[in-house]
């Protein structure tokens, strides 16, 4: 399953980010708490060289809390500050403002050491991949609807400066992916989280990979959510004679059983795998399968 998606408008956004990063003191990067590694922009380590960085693990309400704690500890050991949050819930504002105030004071101290007496606002750039929740985060920080939001990639189209206070200005940027993913698992995770346009993907293959991930790390998630009784999967596996090379028998059995339980059936009583795949992936994205993290530090 070769997942590559790099629309032309992202080239322009990427170049703009390279130029604008020179104007800011701080890089705020939103990542998805369910897959912090896969949702990290590999360009930022180079672009943000010499800049302060603050990592926001968004959608933490959908991620495994214990795994999110491991990620925060991992970043701390690397000298990076990270905050877990749900951008729709303003409970994170206290810790976010404290972090920004601390970084602003560090900037003022640097300015004073360089002989700059005038107190200039801290300028920050917020960035992240498509559909990571930047607009929702900005609206929560501002306390009003200032940025467009949506559940599909590509809602934010251009850069815009936002004044959050006399001490803090924020540059909003469009979501950017990178030309090629360094590993196939990164592409799979981004696809599962909805950061890649669904219309270009093979849903059945993607869902089979999701089922394999869940069985390895959250073996009860599917059975509990879809009401799969003990022995149902094994019985279905035993019914198979020959399967195409590369097909995961156990994952296929789960697809068949879930399709039957959720009425994803085509004419002739055949499972509607595409419909069933959409259902399972949507349940992951909506948190209905439980708090799931797709990767660990």
C-alpha positions in Angstrom: 0.0 0.0 0.0 2.0 3.0 -1.3 0.6 6.2 0.2 2.0 9.4 -1.2 0.1 12.7 -1.4 1.7 16.0 -2.1 -0.6 18.5 -3.8 1.0 21.4 -5.6 -0.3 24.1 -3.2 1.8 22.5 -0.5 5.0 23.4 -2.4 4.0 27.1 -2.1 3.1 26.8 1.6 6.4 25.0 2.3 8.4 27.8 0.7 6.4 30.4 2.5 7.2 28.7 5.8 10.9 28.7 5.1 10.7 32.4 4.5 8.5 33.3 7.5 10.4 31.3 10.0 13.0 34.0 10.0 10.5 36.5 11.4 9.5 34.6 14.5 11.0 33.8 17.9 9.1 30.6 18.6 7.8 27.6 16.7 4.6 26.1 18.0 4.0 22.8 16.4 0.7 20.9 16.7 0.9 17.2 16.5 -1.7 14.5 16.9 -1.3 12.8 20.3 -2.3 9.5 18.8 0.7 9.6 16.5 3.2 12.3 17.5 6.1 10.8 15.4 4.1 10.4 12.2 2.6 13.9 12.6 5.9 15.6 13.1 7.1 17.7 10.2 10.7 16.5 9.5 11.5 19.9 7.9 11.0 21.8 11.2 14.1 20.5 12.9 16.1 22.2 10.2 13.9 25.3 9.8 13.7 25.9 13.6 17.4 25.6 14.2 18.2 28.2 16.9 14.5 28.9 17.6 12.5 27.9 20.7 10.0 25.1 20.1 6.7 24.3 21.9 5.0 21.0 21.0 1.2 20.7 21.4 -0.1 17.2 21.4 -3.7 17.8 20.2 -6.6 15.4 20.3 -5.2 14.0 23.6 -8.8 13.1 24.6 -8.7 10.4 21.8 -5.2 9.0 22.7 -4.1 6.5 25.3 -3.3 8.7 28.4 -0.4 6.5 29.5 1.2 6.5 26.1 0.8 10.3 25.9 2.6 10.7 29.2 5.5 8.6 27.7 5.7 11.0 24.8 5.8 14.1 27.0 8.6 12.5 29.1 10.5 11.6 25.9 10.3 15.2 24.6 11.4 16.5 28.0 14.5 14.3 27.9 15.3 15.8 24.5 15.0 19.3 25.9 11.6 20.1 24.3 8.5 21.2 26.1 5.2 19.5 25.2 1.6 20.0 26.4 -1.2 17.5 25.9 -4.6 19.1 25.0 -7.9 18.9 23.3 -8.1 22.1 21.3 -11.9 22.2 21.6 -11.7 22.3 25.4 -10.1 25.5 26.8 -8.8 23.8 29.9 -5.3 23.8 28.4 -5.1 27.6 28.3 -3.5 28.0 31.7 -0.5 25.7 30.9 -0.2 27.1 27.4 -0.1 30.7 28.6 2.4 29.9 31.3 4.7 28.3 28.7 4.4 31.3 26.4 5.0 33.8 29.3 8.1 31.9 30.3 9.4 31.9 26.7 8.5 35.6 26.3 10.6 36.4 29.4 13.5 34.4 28.1 13.2 36.5 24.8 13.1 39.8 26.7 16.2 38.7 28.7 18.0 38.0 25.4 17.0 41.3 24.0 18.3 43.1 27.1 21.6 41.3 26.9 21.8 42.5 23.3 21.2 46.1 24.3 17.5 46.2 23.0 15.6 48.1 25.7 12.2 48.2 23.9 10.0 45.3 24.8 8.8 43.7 21.6 6.1 41.1 21.4 7.0 37.5 21.2 6.3 36.4 17.6 5.4 32.8 17.2 4.5 30.6 14.1 2.0 27.9 14.6 2.3 25.0 12.2 1.2 21.4 11.7 0.0 18.9 9.1 -3.5 19.2 7.5 -6.5 18.4 9.7 -4.4 18.6 12.9 -6.8 21.2 14.5 -4.8 24.4 14.2 -7.8 26.6 13.5 -9.8 25.1 16.4 -6.8 25.7 18.7 -6.5 29.3 17.5 -10.2 30.0 18.1 -9.9 28.5 21.6 -7.0 30.7 22.5 -8.6 33.8 21.1 -12.0 33.0 22.7 -13.8 33.7 19.5 -14.2 32.3 16.0 -11.4 33.8 14.0 -10.1 30.9 11.9 -12.1 28.6 9.7 -12.4 25.0 10.9 -13.2 21.7 9.2 -12.8 18.0 9.4 -10.9 17.7 6.1 -7.4 18.7 5.1 -6.7 22.1 3.6 -9.1 24.5 5.4 -6.5 27.2 6.1 -5.4 28.5 2.7 -2.9 31.3 3.6 -0.8 32.9 6.3 -2.3 35.4 8.7 -0.9 37.3 11.7 -3.1 37.2 14.9 -2.5 39.4 17.9 -3.3 37.5 21.1 -2.0 40.1 23.5 0.5 43.0 23.7 3.2 40.5 24.4 2.2 37.8 21.9 1.6 37.6 18.1 0.9 34.4 16.3 1.4 33.6 12.6 -1.1 31.0 11.4 0.1 28.9 8.4 -1.6 26.3 6.2 -1.2 22.6 7.0 1.8 21.2 5.2 2.8 17.6 4.4 6.2 16.6 3.1 7.0 15.2 -0.4 7.7 11.6 0.7 7.1 9.7 3.9 10.2 8.1 5.3 8.4 4.9 6.2 5.2 3.3 5.1 3.9 3.2 8.7 4.0 7.0 8.7 1.8 7.1 5.6 -0.6 4.6 7.1 -0.9 6.5 10.4 -1.5 9.8 8.6 -4.2 8.2 6.4 -5.9 6.6 9.5 -6.0 10.0 11.2 -7.6 11.8 8.2 -4.6 13.9 7.3 -4.6 12.6 3.7 -7.5 13.0 1.3 -9.7 9.9 1.7 -10.6 9.8 -1.9 -7.1 8.6 -3.0 -6.9 5.6 -0.6 -7.8 2.0 -0.8 -10.0 1.8 2.3 -10.0 -2.0 2.6 -6.2 -2.2 2.7 -6.0 0.7 5.2 -8.7 -0.9 7.4 -6.9 -4.3 7.4 -3.7 -2.5 8.6 -5.7 -0.7 11.3 -7.2 -4.0 12.6 -3.7 -5.5 12.8 -2.5 -2.5 14.8 -5.5 -2.8 17.2 -5.1 -6.5 17.7 -1.4 -6.0 18.6 -1.9 -3.1 21.0 -5.6 -3.0 22.0 -6.8 -6.6 21.5 -10.2 -6.0 23.1 -11.1 -2.8 21.4 -12.9 -4.3 18.4 -14.6 -7.1 20.3 -16.0 -4.8 22.9 -17.2 -2.0 20.6 -18.8 -4.3 18.0 -20.0 -7.0 20.4 -18.0 -9.9 19.0 -18.5 -13.0 21.1 -15.7 -15.4 22.0 -15.1 -17.9 19.2 -16.8 -15.9 16.4 -13.5 -14.8 14.8 -12.0 -18.3 15.1 -15.1 -19.8 13.5 -14.9 -17.4 10.6 -11.2 -18.1 10.1 -11.9 -21.8 9.8 -14.4 -21.2 7.0 -11.7 -19.9 4.7 -10.2 -22.3 2.1 -7.8 -20.3 0.0 -6.9 -16.6 0.4 -4.8 -14.3 -1.8 -1.2 -14.0 -0.9 -0.6 -11.3 1.7 -4.1 -11.2 3.1 -4.2 -11.3 6.9 -6.7 -14.1 7.7 -7.5 -12.8 11.2 -8.0 -9.2 10.0 -10.3 -10.4 7.2 -12.3 -12.5 9.8 -12.8 -9.3 11.8 -13.9 -7.5 8.7 -16.4 -10.2 7.8 -17.9 -10.4 11.4 -18.1 -6.6 11.8 -19.7 -6.3 8.3 -22.4 -8.8 9.3 -23.1 -7.2 12.7 -23.3 -3.7 11.3 -25.3 -4.6 8.2 -22.5 -3.8 5.7 -23.8 -6.3 3.2 -24.1 -6.2 -0.6 -26.6 -8.0 -2.8 -26.0 -11.7 -2.7 -25.2 -11.6 1.0 -21.6 -10.6 0.3 -19.8 -8.3 2.8 -19.5 -4.7 1.7 -15.8 -4.3 2.6 -15.6 -0.6 1.5 -18.6 0.4 3.6 -17.3 -1.7 6.6 -13.8 -0.2 6.2 -15.2 3.4 6.3 -17.2 2.5 9.4 -14.2 1.1 11.4 -11.9 4.0 10.4 -14.6 6.5 11.3 -15.0 4.8 14.6 -11.3 5.2 15.2 -11.2 8.8 14.3 -14.3 9.6 16.4 -12.9 7.8 19.5 -15.6 5.2 19.6 -13.1 2.4 19.7 -11.7 3.9 22.9 -8.5 5.9 23.6 -6.1 4.6 21.0 -2.5 5.6 20.3 -1.1 4.4 17.0 2.6 4.7 18.1 4.8 4.8 21.1 8.1 6.7 21.7 
